[in-house]
Amino acid sequence: MISTIVVAVDGSEHQDAVVALAAEIAQARGARLVLAHALLRGVPYGELYAVAERLGFLDRVKAELDEASATPVMPAAAMGGAIPVIMVSPDTLRHVSDEVIAAARKAPESAGVTVEARIADAPPAQAIVEIAREEGADLLVIGSRGLGRLQGLILGSVSQKVVHDAPCAVLVVK
């Protein structure tokens, strides 16, 4: 029996499809849906900006993101010092996370699904697995960013790590 479904959300363009499928399963099974999100630490500034724009909350975080980009901390040594490292404050990351969760919960709640949310400050795969374990998940639903086969073998991916470490069944949505 599936009574708790954890779905990973990150604000990506795949999020709507992942949440929709998880919500459909939750509705059919009468399960509760737990949105799991890891603070977007280490995500390039431009990607945070794009997430905010895509989900329609850029106006609420633009000043915070612009302030972070105006004060790069230091050049990235791995890139020969050519690219400045932009440090986004924990408060801004939390604000972005709250907005990602708010966007993800709209459709399931409008369909009558019980939705809860958890935000963790840990690497994404670790955060998702920990939340699934703590919530007693019967099913974990996660999106795939579609890394190429070779690139996925070299770099790994969040979904691969989650599949390997999850305490329950995992559904990877392409």
Contacts in CASP RR format, 6 or more apart in sequence:
PFRMAT RR
TARGET T0000
AUTHOR 0000-0000-0000
METHOD contacts of the structure
MODEL  1
MISTIVVAVDGSEHQDAVVALAAEIAQARGARLVLAHALLRGVPYGELYA
VAERLGFLDRVKAELDEASATPVMPAAAMGGAIPVIMVSPDTLRHVSDEV
IAAARKAPESAGVTVEARIADAPPAQAIVEIAREEGADLLVIGSRGLGRL
QGLILGSVSQKVVHDAPCAVLVVK
1 29 0 8 1.000
1 138 0 8 1.000
2 25 0 8 1.000
2 29 0 8 1.000
2 31 0 8 1.000
2 138 0 8 1.000
2 139 0 8 1.000
3 29 0 8 1.000
3 30 0 8 1.000
3 31 0 8 1.000
3 32 0 8 1.000
3 138 0 8 1.000
4 31 0 8 1.000
4 32 0 8 1.000
4 34 0 8 1.000
4 135 0 8 1.000
4 136 0 8 1.000
4 137 0 8 1.000
4 138 0 8 1.000
4 139 0 8 1.000
5 22 0 8 1.000
5 25 0 8 1.000
5 26 0 8 1.000
5 29 0 8 1.000
5 31 0 8 1.000
5 32 0 8 1.000
5 33 0 8 1.000
5 34 0 8 1.000
5 137 0 8 1.000
5 138 0 8 1.000
5 139 0 8 1.000
5 140 0 8 1.000
5 141 0 8 1.000
6 34 0 8 1.000
6 35 0 8 1.000
6 36 0 8 1.000
6 128 0 8 1.000
6 131 0 8 1.000
6 132 0 8 1.000
6 135 0 8 1.000
6 137 0 8 1.000
6 139 0 8 1.000
6 140 0 8 1.000
6 141 0 8 1.000
7 18 0 8 1.000
7 19 0 8 1.000
7 22 0 8 1.000
7 33 0 8 1.000
7 34 0 8 1.000
7 35 0 8 1.000
7 36 0 8 1.000
7 104 0 8 1.000
7 140 0 8 1.000
7 141 0 8 1.000
7 142 0 8 1.000
8 18 0 8 1.000
8 36 0 8 1.000
8 37 0 8 1.000
8 124 0 8 1.000
8 128 0 8 1.000
8 140 0 8 1.000
8 141 0 8 1.000
8 142 0 8 1.000
8 143 0 8 1.000
8 158 0 8 1.000
8 162 0 8 1.000
9 15 0 8 1.000
9 18 0 8 1.000
9 19 0 8 1.000
9 35 0 8 1.000
9 36 0 8 1.000
9 37 0 8 1.000
9 100 0 8 1.000
9 101 0 8 1.000
9 104 0 8 1.000
10 37 0 8 1.000
10 38 0 8 1.000
10 40 0 8 1.000
10 51 0 8 1.000
10 100 0 8 1.000
10 124 0 8 1.000
11 51 0 8 1.000
11 54 0 8 1.000
11 55 0 8 1.000
11 100 0 8 1.000
11 103 0 8 1.000
11 104 0 8 1.000
12 51 0 8 1.000
12 145 0 8 1.000
13 54 0 8 1.000
14 143 0 8 1.000
14 144 0 8 1.000
14 145 0 8 1.000
14 173 0 8 1.000
15 100 0 8 1.000
15 103 0 8 1.000
15 104 0 8 1.000
16 107 0 8 1.000
17 143 0 8 1.000
17 173 0 8 1.000
18 141 0 8 1.000
18 142 0 8 1.000
18 143 0 8 1.000
18 173 0 8 1.000
19 35 0 8 1.000
19 104 0 8 1.000
19 107 0 8 1.000
19 108 0 8 1.000
20 107 0 8 1.000
21 141 0 8 1.000
21 171 0 8 1.000
21 173 0 8 1.000
22 33 0 8 1.000
22 108 0 8 1.000
22 141 0 8 1.000
22 171 0 8 1.000
23 33 0 8 1.000
23 107 0 8 1.000
23 108 0 8 1.000
23 111 0 8 1.000
23 113 0 8 1.000
25 31 0 8 1.000
25 139 0 8 1.000
25 141 0 8 1.000
26 32 0 8 1.000
26 33 0 8 1.000
26 108 0 8 1.000
26 113 0 8 1.000
26 114 0 8 1.000
27 108 0 8 1.000
27 111 0 8 1.000
27 112 0 8 1.000
27 113 0 8 1.000
31 138 0 8 1.000
31 139 0 8 1.000
32 113 0 8 1.000
32 114 0 8 1.000
32 115 0 8 1.000
32 116 0 8 1.000
33 108 0 8 1.000
33 113 0 8 1.000
33 114 0 8 1.000
33 115 0 8 1.000
33 116 0 8 1.000
34 115 0 8 1.000
34 116 0 8 1.000
34 117 0 8 1.000
34 118 0 8 1.000
34 131 0 8 1.000
34 135 0 8 1.000
34 137 0 8 1.000
35 101 0 8 1.000
35 104 0 8 1.000
35 105 0 8 1.000
35 115 0 8 1.000
35 116 0 8 1.000
35 117 0 8 1.000
35 118 0 8 1.000
36 117 0 8 1.000
36 118 0 8 1.000
36 120 0 8 1.000
36 127 0 8 1.000
36 128 0 8 1.000
36 131 0 8 1.000
36 132 0 8 1.000
37 97 0 8 1.000
37 100 0 8 1.000
37 101 0 8 1.000
37 104 0 8 1.000
37 117 0 8 1.000
37 118 0 8 1.000
37 119 0 8 1.000
37 120 0 8 1.000
37 127 0 8 1.000
38 119 0 8 1.000
38 120 0 8 1.000
38 121 0 8 1.000
38 122 0 8 1.000
38 123 0 8 1.000
38 124 0 8 1.000
38 126 0 8 1.000
38 127 0 8 1.000
38 128 0 8 1.000
39 90 0 8 1.000
39 93 0 8 1.000
39 94 0 8 1.000
39 97 0 8 1.000
39 119 0 8 1.000
39 120 0 8 1.000
39 121 0 8 1.000
40 47 0 8 1.000
40 48 0 8 1.000
40 51 0 8 1.000
40 93 0 8 1.000
40 96 0 8 1.000
40 97 0 8 1.000
41 93 0 8 1.000
41 121 0 8 1.000
45 65 0 8 1.000
45 68 0 8 1.000
45 69 0 8 1.000
45 86 0 8 1.000
45 88 0 8 1.000
48 65 0 8 1.000
48 88 0 8 1.000
48 96 0 8 1.000
49 58 0 8 1.000
49 65 0 8 1.000
51 96 0 8 1.000
51 100 0 8 1.000
52 58 0 8 1.000
52 60 0 8 1.000
52 61 0 8 1.000
52 62 0 8 1.000
52 65 0 8 1.000
52 96 0 8 1.000
52 99 0 8 1.000
55 99 0 8 1.000
55 100 0 8 1.000
55 103 0 8 1.000
56 103 0 8 1.000
57 99 0 8 1.000
57 102 0 8 1.000
57 103 0 8 1.000
60 95 0 8 1.000
60 99 0 8 1.000
61 92 0 8 1.000
61 95 0 8 1.000
61 96 0 8 1.000
61 99 0 8 1.000
64 88 0 8 1.000
64 89 0 8 1.000
64 91 0 8 1.000
64 92 0 8 1.000
64 95 0 8 1.000
65 88 0 8 1.000
65 92 0 8 1.000
68 86 0 8 1.000
68 87 0 8 1.000
68 88 0 8 1.000
68 89 0 8 1.000
68 92 0 8 1.000
69 86 0 8 1.000
71 87 0 8 1.000
72 84 0 8 1.000
72 85 0 8 1.000
72 86 0 8 1.000
72 87 0 8 1.000
73 84 0 8 1.000
73 85 0 8 1.000
73 86 0 8 1.000
73 87 0 8 1.000
74 84 0 8 1.000
74 85 0 8 1.000
75 81 0 8 1.000
75 82 0 8 1.000
75 83 0 8 1.000
75 84 0 8 1.000
75 85 0 8 1.000
76 82 0 8 1.000
76 83 0 8 1.000
76 84 0 8 1.000
76 85 0 8 1.000
90 121 0 8 1.000
94 119 0 8 1.000
97 119 0 8 1.000
98 119 0 8 1.000
101 117 0 8 1.000
101 119 0 8 1.000
104 117 0 8 1.000
105 115 0 8 1.000
105 117 0 8 1.000
108 115 0 8 1.000
109 115 0 8 1.000
118 131 0 8 1.000
118 134 0 8 1.000
118 135 0 8 1.000
120 127 0 8 1.000
120 130 0 8 1.000
120 131 0 8 1.000
121 127 0 8 1.000
122 130 0 8 1.000
124 158 0 8 1.000
125 158 0 8 1.000
125 161 0 8 1.000
125 162 0 8 1.000
125 165 0 8 1.000
126 161 0 8 1.000
128 140 0 8 1.000
128 142 0 8 1.000
128 158 0 8 1.000
128 162 0 8 1.000
128 166 0 8 1.000
129 161 0 8 1.000
129 162 0 8 1.000
129 165 0 8 1.000
129 166 0 8 1.000
129 167 0 8 1.000
131 137 0 8 1.000
132 140 0 8 1.000
132 166 0 8 1.000
132 167 0 8 1.000
132 168 0 8 1.000
133 167 0 8 1.000
136 167 0 8 1.000
136 168 0 8 1.000
137 167 0 8 1.000
137 168 0 8 1.000
138 168 0 8 1.000
138 169 0 8 1.000
139 168 0 8 1.000
139 169 0 8 1.000
139 170 0 8 1.000
139 171 0 8 1.000
140 162 0 8 1.000
140 166 0 8 1.000
140 168 0 8 1.000
140 169 0 8 1.000
140 170 0 8 1.000
140 171 0 8 1.000
141 170 0 8 1.000
141 171 0 8 1.000
141 173 0 8 1.000
142 158 0 8 1.000
142 159 0 8 1.000
142 162 0 8 1.000
142 170 0 8 1.000
142 171 0 8 1.000
142 172 0 8 1.000
142 173 0 8 1.000
143 159 0 8 1.000
143 172 0 8 1.000
143 173 0 8 1.000
143 174 0 8 1.000
144 157 0 8 1.000
144 159 0 8 1.000
144 172 0 8 1.000
144 173 0 8 1.000
144 174 0 8 1.000
145 157 0 8 1.000
145 158 0 8 1.000
145 159 0 8 1.000
146 174 0 8 1.000
147 155 0 8 1.000
147 156 0 8 1.000
147 157 0 8 1.000
152 160 0 8 1.000
159 172 0 8 1.000
162 170 0 8 1.000
163 170 0 8 1.000
163 172 0 8 1.000
END
